[in-house]
Amino acid sequence: MIYAIFFVTLRDFCKMNMKNIFFLGIGGIGMSALARYFHHRGYAVSGYDRTPSELTRELEEEGIEIVYGDDRLEIGDWRLKLSVSDTLVVRTPAVPEQNRIYTWLREQGFEIRKRAEVLGMVTRQMKALCVAGTHGKTTTSTMIAHLLAPTNAFLGGISMNYHTNLLLDKGSEYVVVEADEYDRSFHQLTPYISVVTAVDADHLDIYGTEEAYREAFAHYTSLITGALVVKEGIALEPRLQKGVACYTYGWQNAQRIRIQDGQIRFDYSSPLATIKDILLGVPVWVNIENAVAAITVALLAGVSPEQIKERMASFQGVWRRFNIHVNTPKVAYVDDYAHHPQEIATAIDSVRKLFPDRKLIGVFQPHLYTRTRDFAVDFSRVLHTMDELILLPIYPARELPIEGVKSEMLGGSVVEKKDLVDELKKRVAASAEPVVILTVGAGDIDRLVPQVAQAFEIED
């Protein structure tokens, strides 16, 4: 299979005489990091997003102008501020082709590049430490950034240590990057060192088959120039360049795992180093393996075992990656970004380990019609391992509805977002035993998290 990759350097970009950069879908986590980067570099940055969010509010507070909605009346005088001669448009595939602003930009002849192309352009100026895989990318990459800090990083989530998804440091030769496989975006990167965490099939609307999905990862490994750190046992045959080292990682690298008083400690052991009695900053079982991968990359990047041990203990996690918002004797509330059957299964397993004696009430917002259709059987099987299940309507993102594909096909009752808090209150009140609530999904369910937390944080 042939992959067309358009490479442009930062020097080439400067020669384009671009003064303005407009981000089409600026509220996305990856887009907002790039917007912040160029804003920091002194470019006039603006953007569009469908609706306001906490992230867009933060961007506006930083001085970035954002237009919402794509109605012509909402566009107004905004379009007069952009000139074809000195404006670059950066787009995300999450914005549909029929979006009116996107249509207008194309008609006017603006230079339009995909987010992945621009990210590749920026990160090729440094040694890129990348994290790819179906699961665990954001947590592992954020761990690596924390272990190396101060450093540069484009993260796929908001670091709880730094309260941002962008880290910048002129003194570091490294940049940490989340390597997204959607739309083959990660083929635009040039990894120096890369982790591959998993290759469980996803994004079949793009790839079509599991084989094509794994082939995309095999091609990605051929782009690595320094070392591959790959999860042992995954269905991937690396296609490494001559001289590129390969390290495997897994549970075998975490020895003497101890769980006590809400803390997790373990010893790291590999041919690179032995580090005893590591305290895991976010005590979630799955983070042990994420930590092993992050530690391996940090060691390869020259971080000392002493600093790794200190930094791992102070790691505070990532927003919407197994955040415990409420923990009272009657109700605990956990929120997680999980949106793939395997990710949800991992979240459920972690909840069961942390709260073994509580009833588990789950809330799931399916993300994308195609993913719901393609993995309906797996979703249903995993979701029904919880004691009670509440479903929200499918979050469409970039997609149009598909006939017959609805949340109801996964089983369980469906409630509207506006009714969720009341439904949860009713179920908690009816329970004779302590409850743990788990909300999962990659759509806009995150906007309900503060409401759910507030509803139960004073329960006793």
N, C-alpha and C positions, 0 to 999 in steps of 0.2 A: 504494500500500500504506500502511496506517495503522499507526503504531507507538505503542503505549501506553507512556508514560514517567511513572513516579511520581517526582516531585521532592520532597525534603524538605530543609530547611535544618538546619544545626547548631543553630540557635536552637530550631527545632521539636523536635529530638531532645532537647535539654536539658529542654524543657517536658514531655517524656514521663516524667520522673522516673526514668530508667533508671540504675541503679547497677551492675548486673551485665551483662556481655556474654559470651555463650557462642557460640563459633565451631564450627560443625559442619563439620569438615574442616579443622581449624586447621593441619595440617601442610603444606597447599598453600602455594606460594610467595606468591601474592597474599593469601591469608587470613592468613598469618603476619605480613605487613607491617601489615595492618590491626589485628591483635591487638596487635602491638607499639605501634602508634600509640595505641590506647585505653588500654593499660597505662601508657604514658608520661603520658597525660592523667589518670591517677589512678582509672580505673574498675577494678572487680574483674573481671578477665578470666580465663576458663577455656575449655576446649574439648574436642572429641573428634577422634580420628583413628583410622584402622583399625589402624595399626601404628606403633611407635616409629621414629624416624629421627634423623639428626644434627640436623635443623632442630627437631624437637620437643624433643630434648634441650636445645638452646640455649634454647628458650622456657621450659622448666621451670627451667633455671638462672637465668633472668631473673625467676622468681617466678610463672609462669603454670601453673595446675593443668590437667593433661590426663588424660582417661580414654581407654583403648584398647579396641577391640572393642565390639560392641553387644549382647553377651549380657546378659540381665537380671541375672545374678549379678555381672557386671563393673560394671554401672551402680551397684548397691548403694546406699549412702547418698548418693552424689554428687547424685542428683536432688533430695534434700531440701534442698540448699543453694540451689536456684534458686526464685525466687518469680515467679509470672506478673505480679505488679503492678510489679516493678522490674527485669525482665530482658529484654534484647533478644537474640534469637537471630539470628546471621548465618550464612547457609548458602552453600555452593558447590554448583553442579550436579553436581560430581564425586561427591557423596554420593547414592546411589540413594534413590528414594522409599520403598523397603521397609526401609530401615535402621531398626532397632528404636528407637534413640534419637530419630531424626527423627520416627518415628511417635508416640512418647510425647509429644514436645514439641508436635506438632500436636494430639493428643487433649486435652492440658491447656490449650490455648488461648494458648500463648506468642506474643508478637509476633515474627514471623519475616520477615526481609528478606534478599534476595539480596546477595551480596558487592558486585556492581556498583552496586546502589542506594546502599549505605553509602559506597562509594568515591566515587561522584558527589557525595554529600552533603558529604563531608569536603573534597574538592578544589575545590568551588565557592566555597570561602572565599578562594581565591587565584587567580592567573593560571596556568592549567594549560597546561603544555607537554607535549603528548601525542604518542605515537608509535604509529601503527596500521600494519597490514600483515601479510600472511601470513608474511613472513620478516623477521628483523633487528630486531624490536621491542626485545628485551631489551638487546642490545649498543648499539643507537643511543640508547635512553633512558638507559642507564647512562653512556654517553659524555657526553650532554648534562648529566646531573647532575654529572659530574666537572668539566666545563668551567665550570659555574655555581657550584660549591661555594665557600662553604657555601650550601646551599639545602635545599628540602624535596623528597622523592622517594619514590614508591611504585614499587619496581622489581620486574620479573618474574624476577629472578635475584639471586644473592649477588655484590655488587661485591667484586672482589679488592682494591680500594683501601681500602674501608671495612669489609669483612667483615660486611656486613648488606644487607638489602633495603629498609631504611627510613632515610631521612635527614631530620632535622628541624632547622630554623633559624628562629627567630622573626623575625630581621631580614630575611628574604627574602620578596619579594612573589610568588615563583614556586613552583610545585610541578610536578615532572616525573612523568608518569604513563604507564605502559604501557597502551595502549588495546586491550583484548582483544576480538576480534570474536566469540568463542564465545558462543552463546546471545544474540547482539546486545547483549552487555554494554556495548560502547563507546557505545551510544546513551544511556546514563545520564550521560555526561560532558558538560561544557561546555568544549571546548578553546579556549584563547586562541590558541595557535599549535599546529599539528599537522603532523607528518610522516606521509605514507602511502608505505610502502616497496614494496609489492607487493599485487596482488589475485589471485594464483593461487588457484584454487578449493580450499577445504578445508572441513571441518565440514559435509559434505553430509548428515549425519544430522540436522542442524538446518535447513539451508537448502534442501535438496532438489536445487537446480540451480545451475550456475555463474552464471546470470543473477541469481538471487535473492541469491547471495553478493555479487556486484558491486553490486547495488542497495543492499544494507546499507551498503556503503562510501560510495556516493553520498549516502545519507541522512546518514551520519555527517559528511560534509563540510559539510552544511547547518547543523551545530551549531557550527561554528567561528566565533569572533567577531573574530579578529585577522588571521591569515595561515595559508595552507596551503603546505607545502613538500612537493611531490609528485615521485616518481621519474618521470623523463621516459620516455614511451613505454608506460606501463602502461595496461591496459584500464579506465580510469576516467574518467567524465565528471563532474567536480566540480559540486556544486550549492551554490555559495557565496552567502552573504548579501551584500547590497549593501555595498560598502566593504571587504570582506575581500580582502586581497592574495593573489596566487598566485605562488609561485616554483617552478620546476622545478630538479631536480638530477640529476646522473649523472656518468658518467666524464669528460664534457667539462669538469667543474669541477676535475678532478685532472690537473695538467700536470707534465711532466718527472718521471714516476714512476721512481725508482731503487731497485733491489734489490741490496744488497751487504752481505756479512758478516752475514747474518741480519737485516738491518734494511731497512725500507721508508721512503723519503722521497718527498715530492711537494710541488708547489706548489698551493695552493688559489686558484681564480680565479672570481669571480662579480661581478655588479654591486654587491654589498655591500662587497667588499674583495678585496685580493690579499694572500695570506700565503705567503711563500716558505720553502722548505726545512723543511716540517713533518715531524717524526719520528713515525711511527706507533708508539704504545706497544706494541701487540700486532701483530706483523708478519705478519698474515694478509691475503691478497689481497682478500677480500670486505670487510674492514674499511676499505679505502680509500673505498668508496662510503658505508658507514655513517658514516665520519668526515666526509665532505662534507656529508651531511644534518645531522649534529650541529653542525658548525661553522656552517652556515647559520642554524640555530635560535639558537645562542649569539650570533651577531652581531645577529640581530633582537631578542634579549633584552638587548642592550647590553654584552656582554662584549667586551673589547678584543682586537684581533688578537694583541698581545703575550702576553696571558694565555692565549689559545686555543693558541698555539704551545707555550707552556710546559706547559700542562695536557695537551695531546694526547701529548706525549712521556712524561709520567708515568702515563698511563692503563695500568692493569694487567689490564683485561679483566673477564670475568664467569665465575663458576664454571659449568662445563659448556658454555662457549662456546669450543670449539677450544682446550682446555687441553692443553699438552704436558707429560705427567707423567714420561716417561722419554725420554732421548735418548742412547743409547750407540752405539758403532760397530756393534753387532750388532742391537739392538732399539730402536726408538722407539715410544712409546705416546701416542696422541692420543685424547681423549674429547670428544664434542660432543653437544649436545641435539637435533640434527637428527632430525626425525620425519616430514617431508613429503618426497616424492621430489625436489623442487627443492632443498630444504635439504641433503639427503644428497649430491646431485650437486655442490653448492657445496663441501661439506666434502671430498669426494673430490678435487675439483679443487685445493683448497688443499693437501691432503696431497701430491698429485703434484708441485706446484710446489716445496714445501719439501723433499721427499725423492724426487727424480726417479729415483734409481738403486736404490730399494728395492722389494722385493715388498710389496704391500699386502694384508694380511689384515683383512677387515672383520667386525665383529660387530654385528648389528642386532636390536633388540627391537621388534617392531611394537607400536604403541600404538593400541588400540581395534580391535574387530572390524569396525566400519563403515568406518573409514579403510582398513584392510587390504583389505577387499572392494572399496571404491570405487576404490582406486588400485593394485590388484594388478599390473596390466600395467606401470604406470610404476615401481612399486617394483622389480619384477623386472628391468626394463631397466637401471635405474640401479645397483642392487646388483651386477649381474653385470659391471659395468665394473671391479670390483675383481678382484685376482688369485685370491683365495680368499674364501669367504663362510661365516660361521657364523651361524645364526639361533637366537634364543631364542624360547620360546613367547610368544604374544601377551599383552601386558599389558592386562587388560580395563578398568581404571579403573572407570567408572560403568556399564559395559555387561554384559549377560548374553551368553553364547556364542551365536553364529549358526551354525547347522548348515552344515558344509562349509567354514567359514572358519577356516583354520589357517595357521601360519607356513609349513608345507610348500608351500603354493600359490605361494610366492614363489621356490621352487627353492633348493637348497642343503641342507646337513645341519642338523638341529635338535638342540641339546643343552640339557639342563637347566642352570639357573643354577649349581647346585652343582658342575657338572662343567666349567664354562667355563675356569677357570684351567688345569686339567689338559689340556684340549683345546688350548688355546693353547700351552702348553709343548711339547706333542707336535709341533705344526705348526712352531713356531720351530726346534726341534731338527732337524727334517727338512729345513729350508730350507738350500740351499747358498749363499744370498745374504742380505745384510742385510734385515731385515724392519721394516715399520712396521705397527703394530696400530691400527686405528681402531674405537672403539666408539661407536655412535650409537643414539639412542632417547630417548623422553620418559617411559618408565615408571619402574620401580625399578631399572633397569640401573645407575643412579648409585651404588647401594649396593655394586656389584661393583668400582667403580673403584679403591678402595684396595687390594683384593686383587690385581687385575691389575697395578697399579703396583708393589706390593711384590714380586711374582713376578719382575719383569724389571728392577728398578732396579739390581741388582748384577750383571746379565749383562755380560760383556765378550767 
